[in-house]
Amino acid sequence: MSVKMAAALLLLQMSGFFGSGSGGKVLVWPMEYSHWLNLKVILEELVKKGHEVTVLIPLASLSYEVEDTSAIEFETYPLSFPMADLEQLYMETIMKSIYELPKQSLWRYFIMLQEVVWKYSDYFESLCKDAVFNKELMTKLHNSSFDVMVADPFIPCGDLLAEILKIPLVYSLRFFPGYTHEKYSGGLPLPPSYVPVAMSKLSDRMTFMERVQNVIYMLCFDFWFQIFNENKWNQLYSEVLGRPTTLSKMMGRADIWLIRTYWDLEFPHPVLPNFDFVGGLHCRPAKPLPKEIEDFVQSSGEHGVVVFSLGSMVGTLTEESANMIAAGLAQIPQKVIWRFEGKKPDTLGSNTRLYKWIPQNNLLGHPKTRAFITHGGTNGIYEAIYHGIPMVGIPLFGDQFDNVVRMETKGAGVRLDFLTMSSTDLANALKKVTNDPFYKENAIQLSRIHHDQPVKPLDRAVFWIEFVMRHKGAKHLRVAAHELTWFQYHSLDVLAFLLACVLTVMLIIMKCCFFCCLKFAKAGEKKKRE
């Protein structure tokens, strides 16, 4: 029996524990936008397998959507944070992250980034307070007897709710800045000598100076920068639970960490048994395109088409940026399908068509697609990998820089700087990835690696959630590092003890030598006198 078949049969047998009428109850603490789009795929699959899925969201939100036929249920609660303030916070954060942060020196970068994320930390704290201090809501959640909490830890509180409700916890995430929570809450070992710090824009093949830079980034993230205002969160958690505790400790209670990448894109590094990499779980074979788009694609002839999207979080570009990009696209022989909102660029070429929404996965899977211009979001990158499409990466903020660096390092595309690129740079980059077979071959190789897994990523993600429900957690997979202090983890106490032993022995030997020398000296003097 092949390995793939054996693994598939194992999953089938294990999933049989939740047959018809015996599904579990899943409570979800989500994050919006691309985070939600990825998590929603897992939830839809859980629903198909007979589980009841309840998503906890505030009444006012920006992007939680499901199809009309979806059986996912939403439990809403009032939000004290004004919707207008949320929209303003979102727009200010996006503009500052794209246009200001990249221009800063290392020190100013960390200071400004801290300011940005702490504003979101305050918003997330209000979300949490509005949920846990809502007595009616908490009573209803207690009475529902959920079997597991599935949370996106980018918004804290899922861990707190799991502790209050006494249910196991599964995380779904890409990464935290600097990998700080994966290391200290999850216990994941990430040596800075060859594992680039998240958001460092480095590869795993670092020069000496890049390793110096990587260590500096690690020290900044580990000992100074905080993605959340942890003092406030620690105080909130302690108040709610009635005992001293910390955000990091509560996050550390997670049974399983589902990471939204895989080894086709990720650089190899140590893992733990309760971490699984499930990148690309949302990818699907391409479906037929709408007639209007299909006709446009077919009109491209032998040159094919280029798909262009900067994702769901960037609604409009500045007029100057849009005109620069449109002028670059007009210089290539391919037809271009561009997801774009805003004023039509004056420099738009006849080969480019604008859409407010595009069937991105289906376009990337079309045989006439030659390249994908992407901001480097994890979901889009994986759809391109799934279909073997080379990329031009234009990262804007967050994890996008790291995703594009990985794509470039693996030879599946090229990277451009959004703030400094010109129309010619964009046109040349597109010509490079469409004309040079090197990029297409590497993209296809990544696609082969992605498809060559004994169990599909979505099946693995669902398996682990069901596993946690069946066994009431997965504490047997958590390393003992969670019970160690930082100096115990690094064996600093052992080294200090051994050093003390060595110094003690050396001191005793020196004392003995000194005593013997003194005795011989006295004996010599006595002999001379005689």
Protein Blocks (a to p, Z undefined) as FASTA:
>chain_A
ZZklmmmmmmmmmmmmmcghiaccddddddehjllmmmmmmmmmmmmnopacdddddfbd
fklccdfkbcbdcdddddfbdfklmmmmmmmmmmmmmmmmmmpcfklmmmmmmmmmmmmm
mmmmmmmmmmmmmmklmmmmmmnopabdcddfkbghjlmmmmmnopacddddfbdehhlm
mmmmnopacdfklpccehklpafbdcfklmmmmmmmmmmmmmmpccbdfklmmmmmmmmn
opacdfklmmmmpmbdcdfbdfklmccddddfkbccfehklgccdddddfklmmmmmmnm
mnopadddebjklmbacfklmmmmmmmmmmpmbdcddddedjddfklcfkbccdfbdcfk
lmmmpmkbmbdcdehiaklmmmmmmnopacddddfbhjllmmmmmmmmnopaccddfklm
cfklmmmmmmmmmmmmklmmmmmmmmmmmmmcfbdfklmmmmmmmmmmmnopafklpcfk
lmpcfklmnommmmmmmmmmmmmmmmmmmmmmmmmmmmmmmmmmmmmmZZ
